[in-house]
Amino acid sequence: MATASTVPGSHGEHRGLTYWMERTLKELEKVRTAPDPDAVHDLRVALRRCRSVASVMEEVDPDPAWPEMRKLGRRIFRQLGELRDTQVLEDWVKKLSQETDPIRQRLLGTLEARENELREAALRVAAKFDQKAWKKLERALRVRARLVPADRLAAECLALERLESAKELRAQAMRTEKPTAWHELRIGVKRFRYTVESLLPARYEAWGDDLKRLQDLLGDIHDLDVLTATIEEGGAPEPDEVRAAWAERITSERHHRTETYRQLMLGKTSLWQTWRQGLPQGNRLQAAAMARLRATAKALDGSAHRTARVAQIAMKLYNGLARAQAMTGFEVKGTRKLLRAAGRLHAIGSGLDPKRPQKAARDYLRDMVVPQGWAPEEWELLTEIIRYHRGALPDAKHKAFGRLPQEQQRIIATLAGILRLARVLRKCGVTSAIGLRVEKSVDALIVQVPSLEESEQAAARLAAGKYLLESSLGRPLILKALPAIAKVVELPRREEPPTQDTAAASD
């Protein structure tokens, strides 16, 4: 969500959050001076872009500044929306009728009076808009918007979520002619368009014209549905043949647009297919989902470096236990993904509620939209792993944990146990996973740990930290200290795999 990147082509400079928040204030002054249809439209466009960015960013960043921005602009956005809808209906009435038409005369009289009232109301709301607070929010959100860099994996994941949501709404609309379903589809397409525009400017360069065309088609369908309802609500005694002629004209205009939509959006060559093929699939989808989770971790975790160390130690432990064939009672395949995500996210609770961090993290993740590439069952396991990575031990008496199958309980206990031990190892002087090894003896698992602190305090911590993992594995863990290994300079990991088919970077 960069604020100053340039994309070659017809759409020009990438207009990020800062651009639209500043543009809002410029358009506000125009509306205050003369609230003509163009000025109202331009201010609505600027506000809608800001609110759309806030809506998508709230899914990865719970900072209160995002809802504050949407709340600050909500009243004027809605007031301008009523005014703009009235102006659009006036245009449709003029387009579909002759000057002598009685319904036209009635509608224009009603709409023009309504427009005057709404214009005055809009001017009052515009005069009260808190520009100082808006500028303050812009400065704060300019930084937070960088959590999701434009044209990167996390942005792709968020756009894909919007696309899949719009496709579900499409399926509902195609089964009915009811206005509500088509209106919901219009909103879904809008959300996808504005997400691509803000987060994926390179793709918007290729997709923008089609997205605008589709939105305009659905917007016209909605306007015609509203016009139909407005005519029916009037209750004036116009002749039946006049009403029938209006209904025929509106139906014809609506049918033309729905058929154009079907031509564009159905079949193997539909725009839905084009957009889906341009977003992550396979290994890249898994990497994009992980990048989305990293954005949340960055937003909430005040000790990212410490969290990364714990995650590395946890994965090293996991790999060692897997090679020693120590994890029994469940299918190991797939659990790596769970531990990788838990390692990234386990510390987010402190940024949510320091008094009950693990529960706060679990509750926050439960409320989050399940990222693409994750099954709901996997996501539930992840939330429980994070719930039990510290604090109270998992217990069948706990409602959420107790209703899970035994195999899933074992997965949660094992992976949460690995995270617990990794956290304790870091506290006991282990700053790197390099050199950590797991060996299997007849009666125990021996974990050889370089730089492990040897003291009574460390021993007590280690005994508590390994208890859950020992209980889950059914074997004692013997932690053996080794001399420290010389530090190795590690190159930074790339966020994106080099090709569509390349797997995410190894742990």
TORBA-932360 format. One line per 2 residues: number of its first residue (from 0); their letters; for each residue x, y, z of C-alpha. Coordinates in Angstrom, 2 decimals. Layout:
<atoms>
NUM) A) X:Y:Z | ...
</atoms>
This chain:
<atoms>
0) MA) 0.00:0.00:0.00 | 2.77:2.35:-0.98
2) TA) 1.99:6.02:-1.03 | 4.26:7.06:-3.86
4) ST) 4.86:4.42:-6.47 | 4.42:4.92:-10.18
6) VP) 2.90:2.36:-12.50 | 3.39:2.91:-16.23
8) GS) 0.31:3.00:-18.44 | -3.06:4.65:-18.66
10) HG) -3.83:4.58:-14.94 | -0.65:6.47:-14.14
12) EH) 0.61:7.04:-10.63 | -0.42:4.62:-7.93
14) RG) -2.83:6.51:-5.72 | -2.42:5.16:-2.23
16) LT) -3.97:6.08:1.10 | -2.12:9.37:1.58
18) YW) -3.19:10.57:-1.85 | -6.87:9.88:-1.19
20) ME) -6.89:11.32:2.33 | -5.34:14.53:1.05
22) RT) -7.67:14.52:-1.95 | -10.65:14.25:0.42
24) LK) -9.82:17.62:1.96 | -9.39:19.27:-1.45
26) EL) -12.72:17.94:-2.70 | -14.36:18.94:0.57
28) EK) -13.54:22.58:-0.12 | -15.13:22.30:-3.58
30) VR) -18.34:20.87:-2.14 | -18.48:23.62:0.48
32) TA) -18.19:26.18:-2.30 | -20.58:24.59:-4.81
34) PD) -22.12:21.16:-4.21 | -22.82:20.43:-7.87
36) PD) -23.07:16.78:-9.05 | -19.42:16.57:-10.12
38) AV) -18.12:17.94:-6.81 | -20.36:15.61:-4.82
40) HD) -19.23:12.65:-6.93 | -15.52:13.47:-6.59
42) LR) -15.71:13.84:-2.81 | -17.62:10.56:-2.55
44) VA) -14.94:8.84:-4.65 | -12.13:10.12:-2.42
46) LR) -13.95:9.14:0.78 | -14.86:5.73:-0.60
48) RC) -11.23:4.98:-1.44 | -10.14:5.93:2.07
50) RS) -12.85:3.86:3.70 | -12.09:0.89:1.44
52) VA) -8.42:0.91:2.39 | -9.39:1.13:6.07
54) SV) -11.82:-1.76:5.71 | -9.25:-4.12:4.22
56) ME) -6.46:-3.03:6.57 | -8.63:-3.68:9.62
58) EV) -8.52:-7.35:8.68 | -4.80:-7.52:9.39
60) DP) -4.25:-4.58:11.73 | -6.59:-3.95:14.70
62) DP) -5.21:-0.48:15.35 | -8.12:1.79:16.42
64) AW) -7.07:4.50:13.96 | -8.62:2.54:11.07
66) PE) -12.18:2.45:12.46 | -11.71:6.03:13.69
68) MR) -11.01:7.15:10.13 | -14.05:5.33:8.78
70) KL) -16.22:6.74:11.57 | -15.01:10.28:10.97
72) GR) -15.95:10.12:7.31 | -19.14:8.07:7.73
74) RI) -21.67:10.85:8.26 | -20.60:13.00:5.34
76) FR) -20.18:9.92:3.13 | -23.76:8.81:3.78
78) QL) -25.18:12.31:3.44 | -23.42:12.78:0.12
80) GE) -24.59:9.32:-0.93 | -28.24:10.28:-0.52
82) LR) -27.63:13.46:-2.49 | -25.72:11.65:-5.23
84) DT) -28.41:8.94:-5.53 | -31.05:11.61:-5.99
86) QV) -29.02:13.33:-8.70 | -28.49:10.01:-10.51
88) LE) -32.20:9.20:-10.41 | -32.96:12.59:-11.94
90) DW) -30.63:11.74:-14.83 | -32.35:8.38:-15.38
92) VK) -35.82:9.96:-15.35 | -34.77:12.47:-18.00
94) KL) -33.11:9.77:-20.08 | -36.10:7.42:-20.12
96) SQ) -38.98:9.83:-20.76 | -40.34:12.75:-22.74
98) ET) -40.99:16.13:-21.14 | -44.76:15.66:-21.28
100) DP) -44.72:12.33:-19.44 | -46.80:12.65:-16.23
102) IR) -44.63:10.27:-14.24 | -41.55:12.21:-15.32
104) QR) -43.10:15.46:-14.14 | -44.09:13.97:-10.80
106) LL) -40.74:12.32:-10.19 | -38.64:15.32:-11.17
108) GT) -40.71:17.58:-8.94 | -40.23:15.23:-5.99
110) LE) -36.56:14.58:-6.70 | -35.65:18.24:-7.22
112) AR) -37.27:19.19:-3.92 | -35.49:16.30:-2.25
114) EN) -32.19:17.34:-3.85 | -32.48:20.86:-2.46
116) EL) -33.06:19.49:1.06 | -30.19:17.07:0.79
118) RE) -27.85:19.72:-0.62 | -28.49:21.94:2.39
120) AA) -27.97:18.99:4.75 | -24.74:18.05:2.96
122) LR) -23.42:21.59:3.31 | -24.13:21.54:7.04
124) VA) -22.32:18.23:7.48 | -19.40:19.38:5.31
126) AK) -19.02:22.53:7.41 | -18.69:20.42:10.58
128) FD) -16.17:17.93:9.16 | -13.13:17.77:11.47
130) QK) -10.22:18.44:9.11 | -7.70:18.61:11.95
132) AW) -8.59:15.13:13.15 | -8.50:13.85:9.55
134) KK) -4.96:15.17:9.06 | -3.84:13.62:12.34
136) LE) -5.24:10.25:11.29 | -3.52:10.53:7.92
138) RA) -0.14:10.93:9.58 | -0.75:7.87:11.77
140) LR) -2.21:5.65:9.06 | 0.46:6.54:6.52
142) VR) 2.87:4.47:8.61 | 0.47:1.62:9.39
144) AR) -0.44:1.21:5.73 | 3.13:0.01:5.13
146) LV) 2.27:-3.23:6.92 | 0.88:-4.41:3.58
148) PA) 3.27:-3.31:0.82 | 1.72:-2.84:-2.61
150) DR) 2.04:-5.68:-5.13 | 3.41:-8.13:-2.57
152) LA) 2.19:-11.44:-1.23 | 0.05:-10.18:1.67
154) AE) -1.72:-7.77:-0.68 | -2.39:-10.61:-3.10
156) CL) -3.94:-12.70:-0.34 | -6.26:-9.88:0.74
158) AL) -7.34:-9.25:-2.86 | -8.02:-12.95:-3.37
160) ER) -10.26:-12.99:-0.29 | -12.27:-10.12:-1.77
162) LE) -12.51:-11.92:-5.11 | -13.76:-15.16:-3.56
164) SA) -16.32:-13.24:-1.52 | -17.58:-11.48:-4.66
166) KE) -17.83:-14.82:-6.49 | -20.06:-16.19:-3.75
168) LR) -22.31:-13.16:-4.13 | -22.32:-13.72:-7.88
170) AQ) -23.64:-17.24:-7.42 | -26.51:-15.89:-5.33
172) AM) -27.35:-13.15:-7.84 | -27.40:-15.58:-10.77
174) RT) -30.16:-17.59:-9.09 | -32.57:-14.67:-8.82
176) EK) -33.63:-11.36:-10.31 | -34.28:-9.87:-6.88
178) PT) -32.66:-6.42:-6.49 | -31.12:-7.23:-3.11
180) AW) -28.89:-10.03:-4.46 | -27.65:-7.90:-7.36
182) HE) -26.99:-4.99:-5.02 | -24.90:-7.23:-2.77
184) LR) -22.94:-8.40:-5.81 | -22.32:-4.78:-6.77
186) IG) -20.90:-4.08:-3.30 | -18.69:-7.20:-3.49
188) VK) -17.27:-6.15:-6.86 | -16.63:-2.65:-5.52
190) RF) -14.66:-4.04:-2.61 | -12.58:-6.20:-4.90
192) RY) -11.95:-3.33:-7.31 | -10.83:-0.89:-4.63
194) TV) -8.62:-3.50:-2.97 | -6.86:-4.20:-6.27
196) ES) -6.58:-0.48:-6.98 | -5.00:0.24:-3.58
198) LL) -2.93:-2.89:-2.98 | -2.13:-4.29:-6.43
200) PA) -1.56:-1.29:-8.72 | 0.34:-3.37:-11.27
202) RY) -2.64:-5.67:-11.74 | -5.04:-2.75:-11.66
204) EA) -3.19:-1.42:-14.66 | -4.38:-4.49:-16.57
206) WG) -7.73:-5.06:-14.87 | -8.91:-1.54:-14.04
208) DD) -10.97:-0.87:-17.18 | -12.86:-4.17:-16.93
210) LK) -13.44:-3.69:-13.21 | -14.86:-0.21:-13.80
212) RL) -17.05:-1.45:-16.62 | -18.44:-4.25:-14.46
214) QD) -19.05:-1.89:-11.56 | -20.84:0.56:-13.88
216) LL) -23.07:-2.25:-15.22 | -24.03:-3.35:-11.73
218) GD) -24.46:0.27:-10.66 | -26.91:0.87:-13.53
220) IH) -28.87:-2.26:-12.56 | -29.11:-0.97:-9.00
222) DL) -30.18:2.50:-10.15 | -32.94:1.01:-12.31
224) DV) -34.17:-1.13:-9.43 | -34.31:1.95:-7.19
226) LT) -36.15:3.85:-9.92 | -38.74:1.07:-10.16
228) AT) -39.30:1.18:-6.40 | -39.53:4.99:-6.46
230) IE) -42.22:4.92:-9.13 | -44.21:2.29:-7.26
232) EG) -43.97:4.21:-3.97 | -45.41:7.36:-5.48
234) GA) -48.97:6.09:-5.49 | -50.10:8.77:-7.97
236) PE) -53.04:7.86:-10.28 | -51.20:7.84:-13.58
238) PD) -52.82:5.82:-16.38 | -51.96:2.13:-16.46
240) EV) -50.54:2.39:-19.97 | -48.09:5.08:-18.80
242) RA) -46.89:2.92:-15.91 | -46.65:-0.09:-18.21
244) AW) -44.51:1.91:-20.66 | -42.14:2.90:-17.84
246) AE) -41.90:-0.68:-16.64 | -41.12:-1.85:-20.18
248) RI) -38.38:0.73:-20.68 | -36.78:0.01:-17.31
250) TS) -36.97:-3.75:-17.89 | -35.36:-3.36:-21.31
252) ER) -32.50:-1.24:-19.94 | -31.97:-3.65:-17.05
254) HH) -32.11:-6.74:-19.27 | -29.50:-5.25:-21.60
256) RT) -27.11:-4.77:-18.70 | -27.68:-8.15:-17.09
258) ET) -27.06:-9.85:-20.44 | -23.87:-7.84:-20.92
260) YR) -22.80:-8.93:-17.45 | -23.45:-12.59:-18.31
262) QL) -21.40:-12.32:-21.49 | -18.47:-10.89:-19.58
264) ML) -18.63:-13.03:-16.49 | -19.81:-16.51:-17.46
266) GK) -17.91:-19.35:-19.09 | -14.29:-20.40:-19.22
268) TS) -13.17:-17.03:-20.62 | -15.00:-14.96:-17.99
270) LW) -13.31:-12.10:-16.21 | -13.70:-14.05:-12.96
272) QT) -11.34:-16.67:-14.41 | -8.91:-14.03:-15.65
274) WR) -8.70:-12.38:-12.24 | -8.42:-15.68:-10.38
276) QG) -5.57:-16.84:-12.62 | -3.74:-13.59:-11.88
278) LP) -3.80:-14.20:-8.12 | -1.87:-16.75:-6.03
280) QG) -2.34:-20.48:-6.45 | -0.55:-23.56:-5.16
282) NR) 2.69:-22.89:-3.31 | 2.40:-19.17:-3.91
284) LQ) -1.01:-19.17:-2.23 | 0.47:-20.77:0.88
286) AA) 3.25:-18.16:0.88 | 0.70:-15.36:0.41
288) AM) -1.39:-16.60:3.34 | 1.71:-16.69:5.54
290) AR) 2.63:-13.16:4.45 | -0.85:-12.01:5.43
292) LR) -0.33:-13.49:8.90 | 3.09:-11.85:9.15
294) AT) 1.41:-8.49:8.56 | -0.80:-9.09:11.59
296) AK) 2.21:-10.19:13.61 | 4.03:-6.98:12.68
298) AL) 0.99:-4.92:13.65 | 0.64:-6.42:17.12
300) DG) 3.98:-7.86:18.18 | 6.21:-5.37:19.95
302) SA) 9.06:-7.88:20.19 | 9.32:-9.19:16.65
304) HR) 12.99:-10.15:16.98 | 12.34:-12.22:20.08
306) TA) 9.32:-13.87:18.45 | 11.41:-14.79:15.41
308) RV) 13.98:-16.50:17.64 | 11.29:-18.53:19.38
310) AQ) 9.79:-19.50:16.03 | 13.16:-20.66:14.70
312) IA) 13.88:-22.71:17.81 | 10.38:-24.23:17.65
314) MK) 10.80:-25.29:14.03 | 14.22:-26.78:14.77
316) LY) 12.69:-28.79:17.62 | 9.85:-29.89:15.37
318) NG) 12.22:-31.06:12.63 | 14.34:-32.93:15.14
320) LA) 11.33:-34.67:16.67 | 10.00:-35.56:13.22
322) RA) 13.32:-37.10:12.17 | 13.41:-39.06:15.43
324) QA) 9.85:-40.25:14.70 | 8.87:-39.09:18.16
326) MT) 5.51:-37.53:17.26 | 2.91:-40.28:17.32
328) GF) -0.85:-40.32:17.64 | -1.50:-38.06:14.64
330) EV) -0.51:-37.58:11.03 | 2.59:-35.36:11.01
332) KG) 2.01:-34.15:7.45 | 0.40:-30.70:7.52
334) TR) 1.33:-29.86:11.08 | 4.44:-28.00:9.94
336) KL) 2.18:-25.33:8.47 | 0.38:-25.00:11.80
338) LR) 3.58:-24.57:13.78 | 5.04:-22.07:11.31
340) AA) 1.95:-19.89:11.64 | 1.77:-20.33:15.42
342) GR) 5.43:-19.36:15.67 | 4.72:-16.12:13.82
344) LH) 1.55:-15.26:15.72 | 2.03:-16.59:19.24
346) AI) 3.08:-13.23:20.70 | 0.30:-11.04:19.25
348) GS) -1.80:-11.30:22.42 | 0.40:-8.86:24.34
350) GL) -0.62:-6.14:21.88 | -4.29:-7.00:22.38
352) DP) -4.64:-7.59:26.11 | -1.47:-7.88:28.26
354) KR) -3.47:-9.37:31.15 | -4.73:-12.38:29.17
356) PQ) -2.55:-12.45:26.05 | -3.03:-16.05:24.90
358) KA) -6.82:-15.89:25.19 | -6.90:-12.48:23.54
360) AR) -4.85:-13.83:20.63 | -7.13:-16.84:20.26
362) DY) -10.28:-14.70:20.31 | -8.84:-12.24:17.81
364) LR) -7.90:-15.00:15.38 | -11.29:-16.66:15.77
366) DM) -12.94:-13.45:14.63 | -10.56:-13.00:11.69
368) VV) -11.60:-13.99:8.18 | -9.96:-17.37:7.55
370) PQ) -7.16:-16.63:5.05 | -7.20:-18.23:1.64
372) GW) -5.22:-21.46:1.66 | -6.46:-22.37:5.14
374) AP) -9.28:-24.79:5.89 | -11.59:-23.81:8.78
376) EE) -10.48:-26.95:10.66 | -6.82:-25.97:10.33
378) WE) -7.59:-22.46:11.52 | -9.38:-23.76:14.60
380) LL) -6.35:-25.88:15.47 | -4.09:-22.85:15.06
382) TE) -6.18:-20.74:17.43 | -6.05:-23.47:20.08
384) II) -2.29:-23.94:19.70 | -1.80:-20.24:20.34
386) RY) -4.24:-20.38:23.25 | -2.13:-23.05:25.00
388) HR) 1.40:-21.98:24.08 | 1.63:-20.49:27.58
390) GA) -0.46:-20.32:30.72 | -3.01:-23.02:31.56
392) LP) -2.45:-26.49:30.12 | -5.01:-27.90:27.66
394) DA) -7.69:-29.87:29.42 | -10.61:-31.94:28.15
396) KH) -12.78:-29.94:30.56 | -12.13:-26.80:28.51
398) KA) -15.10:-26.36:26.18 | -13.39:-25.69:22.85
400) FG) -10.53:-28.13:23.40 | -12.71:-30.89:24.89
402) RL) -15.05:-31.14:21.91 | -12.21:-31.85:19.47
404) PQ) -11.29:-35.40:18.39 | -8.44:-37.01:20.31
406) EQ) -6.05:-36.80:17.36 | -6.59:-33.05:17.10
408) QR) -6.14:-32.66:20.85 | -2.80:-34.44:20.51
410) II) -1.75:-32.11:17.69 | -2.61:-29.04:19.77
412) AT) -0.82:-30.36:22.85 | 2.30:-31.34:20.90
414) LA) 2.69:-28.13:18.92 | 1.78:-25.92:21.87
416) GI) 4.29:-27.92:23.90 | 7.00:-27.28:21.32
418) LR) 6.28:-23.55:21.47 | 6.34:-23.58:25.28
420) LA) 9.72:-25.27:25.31 | 11.07:-22.93:22.62
422) RV) 10.03:-19.90:24.68 | 11.75:-21.29:27.75
424) LR) 14.92:-22.14:25.83 | 15.14:-18.54:24.65
426) KC) 14.77:-17.36:28.25 | 17.55:-19.74:29.25
428) GV) 20.15:-18.22:26.97 | 19.47:-19.91:23.62
430) TS) 19.64:-17.20:20.97 | 19.81:-19.37:17.86
432) AI) 18.47:-22.68:16.59 | 21.80:-23.52:14.98
434) GL) 23.27:-26.72:16.38 | 20.12:-27.85:18.20
436) RV) 19.62:-31.61:17.71 | 17.18:-34.28:18.89
438) EK) 18.28:-37.88:19.43 | 16.16:-40.82:20.40
440) SV) 17.33:-43.22:23.10 | 15.60:-46.30:24.45
442) DA) 13.72:-44.49:27.19 | 13.96:-40.78:26.37
444) LI) 14.48:-38.05:23.82 | 17.76:-36.19:24.19
446) VQ) 17.71:-32.57:23.04 | 21.22:-31.15:22.61
448) VP) 21.10:-27.37:22.93 | 24.06:-25.03:22.36
450) SL) 24.35:-22.05:24.74 | 21.81:-23.46:27.20
452) EE) 22.14:-21.78:30.58 | 22.92:-24.11:33.45
454) SE) 21.53:-22.83:36.74 | 18.88:-23.72:39.29
456) QA) 16.57:-21.06:37.89 | 17.03:-22.37:34.36
458) AA) 16.45:-25.94:35.50 | 13.15:-24.96:37.12
460) RL) 12.06:-23.10:34.01 | 12.99:-25.99:31.75
462) AA) 11.14:-28.51:33.89 | 7.95:-26.47:33.61
464) GK) 8.51:-25.60:29.95 | 8.94:-29.17:28.74
466) YL) 6.11:-30.74:30.77 | 3.34:-30.40:28.16
468) LE) 5.55:-31.72:25.36 | 6.73:-34.67:27.46
470) SS) 3.13:-35.52:28.35 | 2.05:-35.34:24.72
472) LG) 4.96:-37.41:23.39 | 4.79:-39.92:26.22
474) RP) 8.56:-39.76:26.68 | 10.85:-37.77:28.96
476) LI) 12.95:-35.03:27.40 | 16.57:-34.72:28.51
478) LK) 17.95:-31.27:27.73 | 21.71:-31.38:27.35
480) AL) 23.72:-28.19:27.22 | 26.40:-27.87:24.53
482) PA) 29.07:-25.20:24.04 | 28.00:-22.14:22.11
484) IA) 28.45:-22.25:18.33 | 30.11:-19.36:16.56
486) KV) 27.59:-16.98:15.07 | 26.88:-17.30:11.37
488) VE) 25.75:-14.32:9.31 | 22.35:-15.21:7.84
490) LP) 21.08:-13.54:4.71 | 17.56:-12.07:4.99
492) RR) 14.81:-14.27:3.64 | 12.88:-13.18:0.60
494) EE) 9.18:-12.71:1.14 | 8.22:-13.86:-2.34
496) PP) 9.20:-17.09:-4.10 | 10.96:-16.47:-7.40
498) TQ) 8.30:-18.22:-9.52 | 4.66:-19.20:-9.32
500) DT) 5.60:-22.84:-8.75 | 8.43:-22.41:-6.28
502) AA) 7.68:-23.41:-2.70 | 7.91:-20.95:0.14
504) AS) 11.31:-20.52:1.74 | 12.28:-23.36:4.01
506) D) 12.16:-23.04:7.77
</atoms>
